[in-house]
Amino acid sequence: MQYRRFGRTNLQMPVFSCGGMRYQHSWKDVPESEIPIASQRNLEATIVRALEVGINHIETARGYGTSEVQLGKILPQFPREKLIVQTKVSPDPDPQAFRNTFEKSLRNLQLEYVDLLGLHGINNEELLDYSIRPGGCWEVAKQLQQEGKGRYIGFSTHGETDTILDAIESDLFDYVNLHWYYINQFNWQAIEAATRHDMGVFIISPSNKGGMLYEPSPTLSEICQPLSPMVFNDLFCLSHPQVHTLSIGADKPSDFDEHLKTLSLLDRADELLPPILHRWREVAIARFSDYFNSKETAREWYNTWHLGIPNFHHTPNHINVVVVLWLWNLATAYEMLDYGKMRYNLLGNADHWFPGNKADKLDNLHWTSCLQNSPHRDRIPAILADADRRLGGEAVKRLSQS
């Protein structure tokens, strides 16, 4: 395993972390007696495998159902100083409720402290306010730190970049968990800001939200040769020293194996990545050329499709235009239909975790003022309709809602 300094925490963080949101029995709290023995044994085998390969960062959350309780059956068996344990608690308008929830997390984990105490899901300005206003949840987290119950304070986010930047620029947090990977690089500005503040940077779900890379499309597999799409994405992320660790949401012990192949390649990133990155671009432009019947238009679209588009708060029907176009791009260029459908049909159902609506109600909408700053204002309504035709289907819920 390789390790990187996790910002101002000075923790030596493995470049892969063991995320705790897939190996648990249930997304809901259930009595311990209802947790199957097979589920517990699988979780424990996964933790043992993680530690065997040097992944000593175990990350979970109060919102991950039985994850904490099940981890509490095994983590106390290991030398505490050998582990980096993180749990996360959602900001609450009632700071005492935040404290009570964290105390429950500690009881579940059967630990006296966690190394990383995260405010879970600072996804909009309201939740940021709950966190950092005087007397808010950050102050409670600071009290818990002074009591020796949480060594370092950070936050996780699925929010827009501006919200993430506001949280980072408060200079209250030691680390951040955020989304950033090859197919979604929108948050690079936030990573740069975190670097300036010497914060640890943890990448959420690079293989699942990063493109369902455990089940890649044939096009994706071909583009990434001689690497698998998963190893390519890991290498791409870790080739940036500002990134410290990638979450592996392991479901079973063998889920680490493909990721571990990346370790021997890190010194060869400058050699391996450029030809693959070139193919990502050229394949996309070729597919867009087929759609637009113009290579010139395809190149312009590839480079500028996202410019001048307001966020969903300022679009007709609150359609998340940027996200819909992004998913259309992935489906069109790389045959990422399953991924596109999974994410597209989450729109409108995931609250602040994946906000805005899909493009299923386009009739009689007026786009002139909304898209006036986009170089593609005349094309976008038709592309939104095509996206809904190709990606639309039954509503999808977040795992924690299922």
C-alpha positions in Angstrom: 0.0 0.0 0.0 1.0 3.6 -0.6 0.2 6.4 1.8 -0.2 10.2 1.5 -0.3 12.9 4.1 -4.0 13.7 4.7 -3.6 17.4 4.8 -3.3 19.2 8.1 -4.4 16.1 10.0 -0.9 14.7 9.3 -2.4 11.3 9.2 -0.7 8.9 6.8 -3.7 7.9 4.7 -3.7 4.9 2.4 -4.5 5.9 -1.2 -7.5 3.5 -1.0 -10.1 3.6 1.8 -12.5 1.0 2.9 -15.9 2.7 2.5 -18.7 1.2 4.6 -21.9 1.6 2.6 -22.1 -1.6 0.7 -21.2 -4.5 2.9 -23.7 -3.9 5.6 -26.9 -6.0 6.0 -29.4 -3.2 5.9 -29.8 0.5 5.0 -32.1 0.8 8.0 -31.4 0.2 11.7 -32.6 -3.3 12.7 -32.2 -5.2 15.9 -28.8 -7.0 16.0 -30.6 -10.3 16.3 -31.9 -9.8 12.8 -28.5 -9.4 11.2 -27.7 -12.7 9.5 -24.5 -14.4 10.6 -23.4 -14.7 6.9 -23.7 -10.9 6.6 -21.6 -10.3 9.6 -18.9 -12.8 8.6 -18.7 -11.2 5.1 -18.2 -7.8 6.6 -15.5 -9.0 9.0 -13.8 -10.9 6.2 -13.8 -7.6 4.2 -12.3 -5.6 7.0 -9.6 -8.3 7.6 -8.8 -8.2 3.9 -8.6 -4.4 3.9 -6.1 -4.5 6.8 -4.1 -7.3 5.2 -3.4 -5.1 2.2 -2.7 -2.0 4.2 -6.1 -0.2 4.0 -6.4 0.9 7.6 -8.9 3.7 6.9 -12.4 2.4 7.7 -15.1 4.9 6.7 -18.8 4.7 7.6 -21.8 6.9 8.6 -24.7 7.0 10.9 -26.9 7.1 7.8 -25.5 3.7 6.6 -28.0 1.6 8.4 -26.4 -1.4 10.2 -22.8 -0.5 9.0 -21.7 1.0 12.3 -23.2 -1.7 14.5 -21.6 -4.5 12.4 -18.3 -2.7 12.4 -18.5 -2.4 16.2 -18.3 -6.2 16.4 -14.8 -6.3 14.8 -13.0 -3.0 15.0 -12.3 -3.2 18.8 -10.4 -6.4 18.1 -7.6 -4.5 16.5 -5.0 -2.2 18.0 -6.7 1.1 18.1 -3.6 3.1 17.0 -3.4 1.0 13.8 -6.8 2.2 12.6 -8.1 5.4 11.1 -11.9 5.3 11.7 -14.3 7.8 10.2 -18.0 8.2 10.8 -20.3 10.9 9.6 -23.4 12.6 11.0 -25.8 14.8 9.1 -26.1 18.5 10.1 -29.2 19.2 12.1 -31.0 22.5 13.0 -30.8 21.2 16.6 -27.1 20.9 17.6 -28.1 18.7 20.5 -29.7 16.2 18.2 -26.4 16.2 16.2 -24.5 15.4 19.4 -26.9 12.7 20.4 -26.6 11.1 17.0 -22.8 11.1 17.1 -22.9 9.6 20.6 -25.0 6.8 19.2 -22.4 6.3 16.5 -19.7 5.9 19.1 -21.8 3.3 21.0 -22.5 1.4 17.8 -18.8 1.3 16.8 -17.8 0.4 20.4 -15.0 2.9 20.3 -14.0 5.7 22.6 -13.2 8.0 19.7 -13.1 8.3 15.9 -10.2 9.7 14.1 -12.3 11.6 11.6 -15.6 13.1 12.5 -17.5 14.2 9.4 -20.5 16.5 9.0 -22.4 14.3 6.5 -23.9 15.9 3.4 -23.3 19.7 3.4 -25.1 19.8 0.1 -26.7 23.3 0.1 -26.4 26.6 1.9 -29.1 25.7 4.5 -27.1 22.7 5.6 -24.0 24.7 5.6 -25.7 27.2 7.9 -26.8 24.5 10.2 -23.1 23.5 10.4 -21.1 26.7 10.8 -23.5 29.3 12.3 -22.7 30.3 15.9 -23.8 27.5 18.2 -24.2 25.1 15.2 -23.1 21.6 14.6 -19.4 22.5 13.9 -19.2 24.0 17.4 -20.6 20.8 18.8 -18.1 18.8 16.8 -15.4 21.1 18.2 -16.6 20.3 21.7 -16.5 16.6 20.9 -12.9 17.0 19.7 -12.0 18.7 23.0 -13.6 15.8 24.8 -11.3 13.4 22.9 -14.2 11.8 20.9 -13.2 13.0 17.5 -9.6 13.8 16.5 -10.3 15.8 13.3 -13.4 17.5 11.8 -14.3 17.4 8.2 -17.4 17.3 6.0 -18.8 15.2 3.1 -20.7 16.8 0.2 -22.7 16.0 -2.9 -23.4 19.7 -3.3 -22.7 22.3 -6.0 -19.1 23.6 -6.2 -20.1 27.0 -4.9 -21.4 25.5 -1.7 -18.3 23.3 -1.3 -16.1 26.3 -1.7 -18.1 28.3 0.9 -17.5 25.4 3.4 -13.8 25.1 2.5 -13.2 28.9 2.7 -14.6 29.0 6.2 -11.3 27.3 7.2 -13.1 25.3 9.9 -12.6 21.8 8.4 -9.6 19.6 8.3 -10.7 17.4 5.4 -13.4 17.0 2.7 -15.1 14.0 1.1 -16.3 15.0 -2.4 -17.0 13.7 -5.8 -14.3 14.0 -8.5 -13.2 11.5 -11.1 -12.5 11.3 -14.8 -16.1 11.6 -16.0 -17.0 14.3 -13.5 -14.3 16.9 -12.9 -16.6 19.8 -12.0 -15.2 20.0 -8.4 -11.6 20.5 -9.3 -11.8 24.2 -8.1 -12.9 22.9 -4.7 -10.0 20.5 -4.6 -7.6 23.3 -5.4 -9.2 25.3 -2.6 -8.9 22.4 -0.2 -5.2 22.2 -1.1 -4.6 25.8 -0.3 -6.2 25.2 3.1 -4.1 22.1 3.6 -7.2 19.9 3.9 -7.3 16.2 3.4 -9.1 15.2 0.1 -11.1 12.0 0.0 -12.9 11.0 -3.2 -16.3 9.5 -2.8 -17.5 6.5 -4.9 -15.0 6.8 -7.8 -16.1 3.4 -9.2 -19.9 3.5 -8.8 -20.7 7.2 -9.2 -17.6 7.4 -11.4 -19.3 5.3 -14.1 -20.4 1.9 -12.7 -16.9 0.8 -13.7 -17.4 -2.7 -12.3 -19.7 -3.2 -15.3 -18.2 -1.0 -18.0 -19.6 -0.6 -21.4 -17.7 -2.3 -24.3 -16.7 1.2 -25.5 -15.3 2.1 -22.2 -13.3 -1.1 -21.9 -11.8 -0.6 -25.4 -10.9 3.1 -24.7 -9.0 2.3 -21.5 -6.8 -0.5 -22.8 -4.4 -1.8 -21.6 -6.0 -0.9 -18.3 -9.4 -1.7 -17.0 -11.7 1.3 -16.7 -11.5 1.0 -13.0 -7.7 1.0 -12.9 -7.6 3.8 -15.4 -9.9 5.9 -13.2 -7.9 5.2 -10.1 -4.7 6.1 -11.9 -6.2 9.3 -13.3 -7.4 10.4 -9.8 -4.2 9.4 -8.0 -1.9 11.0 -10.6 -3.1 14.3 -9.0 -1.1 14.7 -5.7 -3.9 16.9 -4.4 -6.0 13.8 -4.1 -5.1 11.7 -1.1 -7.5 8.7 -1.0 -10.2 7.0 -3.1 -13.1 5.2 -1.5 -13.5 1.5 -2.3 -17.1 0.7 -1.4 -16.3 -3.0 -0.9 -19.2 -5.5 -0.9 -16.9 -8.4 -0.3 -13.2 -9.1 0.3 -12.3 -9.6 -3.4 -13.6 -6.1 -4.3 -10.2 -4.7 -3.4 -8.3 -6.8 -6.0 -8.8 -4.8 -9.2 -8.0 -1.5 -7.4 -4.8 -2.8 -6.0 -3.4 -3.3 -9.5 -3.2 0.5 -9.7 -0.4 0.7 -7.0 2.4 -0.7 -9.2 1.4 1.8 -12.0 1.5 5.0 -10.1 5.0 5.8 -11.2 4.0 5.2 -14.8 1.0 7.5 -15.0 2.7 10.0 -17.3 3.3 7.1 -19.7 0.0 5.3 -19.5 -2.6 8.0 -19.2 -2.0 10.3 -22.3 -2.9 7.8 -25.0 -6.0 6.7 -23.1 -7.1 10.3 -22.5 -6.6 11.0 -26.3 -9.0 8.1 -27.1 -11.6 9.4 -24.6 -11.6 12.7 -26.6 -11.5 11.3 -30.1 -14.2 8.6 -29.5 -16.5 11.3 -28.1 -16.0 13.7 -31.0 -16.6 10.9 -33.5 -19.9 9.9 -31.8 -21.0 13.5 -31.5 -20.1 14.0 -35.2 -22.6 11.2 -36.0 -25.3 13.0 -34.0 -24.6 16.5 -35.3 -23.6 15.5 -38.8 -20.6 17.9 -38.4 -17.2 17.3 -37.0 -16.7 21.0 -36.4 -19.9 21.2 -34.4 -18.9 18.0 -32.5 -15.6 19.5 -31.4 -17.3 22.7 -30.4 -19.9 20.7 -28.3 -17.2 18.6 -26.7 -15.3 21.7 -25.5 -18.1 24.1 -24.6 -21.3 22.2 -24.0 -21.4 23.2 -20.3 -20.8 27.0 -20.8 -23.4 29.6 -20.0 -25.9 27.2 -18.4 -27.5 28.3 -15.1 -28.0 25.9 -12.2 -31.4 24.2 -11.8 -32.7 27.0 -9.5 -32.9 29.2 -12.6 -34.2 26.8 -15.3 -37.8 26.0 -16.4 -39.3 23.3 -14.2 -36.0 23.3 -12.2 -34.6 20.9 -14.8 -31.0 20.1 -13.9 -29.8 21.0 -17.4 -26.1 20.5 -16.8 -26.6 17.1 -15.3 -29.0 15.9 -18.0 -26.6 17.1 -20.8 -23.7 15.4 -19.0 -25.5 12.1 -18.8 -26.6 12.5 -22.5 -22.9 13.0 -23.4 -21.8 9.9 -21.6 -24.6 7.8 -23.1 -23.9 9.1 -26.6 -20.1 9.1 -26.6 -19.4 6.0 -24.5 -22.5 3.8 -24.5 -22.9 4.4 -20.8 -26.7 3.9 -20.9 -27.1 1.9 -17.7 -25.2 4.5 -15.8 -27.1 7.3 -17.5 -30.4 5.7 -16.7 -29.5 5.1 -13.1 -28.5 8.7 -12.5 -31.1 10.3 -14.7 -34.0 8.6 -13.0 -32.7 9.7 -9.6 -33.4 13.3 -10.5 -36.5 14.5 -8.7 -36.3 11.8 -6.1 -33.1 12.4 -4.1 -33.7 15.8 -2.5 -30.4 17.7 -1.9 -28.3 14.6 -2.5 -28.9 14.9 -6.3 -31.1 17.9 -6.8 -33.2 19.2 -9.7 -35.5 17.5 -12.1 -35.2 15.4 -15.2 -36.3 16.7 -18.7 -39.6 14.8 -18.9 -41.9 17.9 -19.1 -40.6 20.1 -21.9 -43.8 21.1 -23.6 -44.4 24.9 -23.8 -41.2 25.7 -21.9 -39.4 28.9 -22.8 -35.7 28.6 -23.0 -34.7 32.0 -24.5 -33.6 33.8 -21.4 -32.4 30.7 -19.5 -29.9 29.7 -22.3 -29.0 33.1 -23.6 -25.4 32.8 -22.6 -24.9 29.3 -24.0 -23.2 28.9 -27.4 -25.6 25.9 -27.9 -28.9 27.6 -26.9 -30.6 26.5 -30.1 -29.5 22.8 -29.8 -30.1 22.2 -26.1 -33.9 21.8 -26.0 -33.8 19.0 -28.6 -30.9 17.3 -26.8 -32.9 17.4 -23.5 -35.8 15.7 -25.3 -33.4 13.1 -26.7 -32.0 12.5 -23.3 -35.4 11.9 -21.8 -36.3 9.5 -24.6 -33.2 7.5 -24.2 -32.6 7.6 -20.4 -36.1 8.0 -19.0 -37.8 5.3 -17.1 -39.0 4.3 -13.6 -37.9 6.6 -10.8 -34.8 5.5 -8.9 -34.2 6.1 -5.2 -31.0 6.5 -3.3 -29.8 3.4 -1.6 -30.4 4.9 1.8 -34.1 5.4 0.8 -34.6 1.8 -0.3 
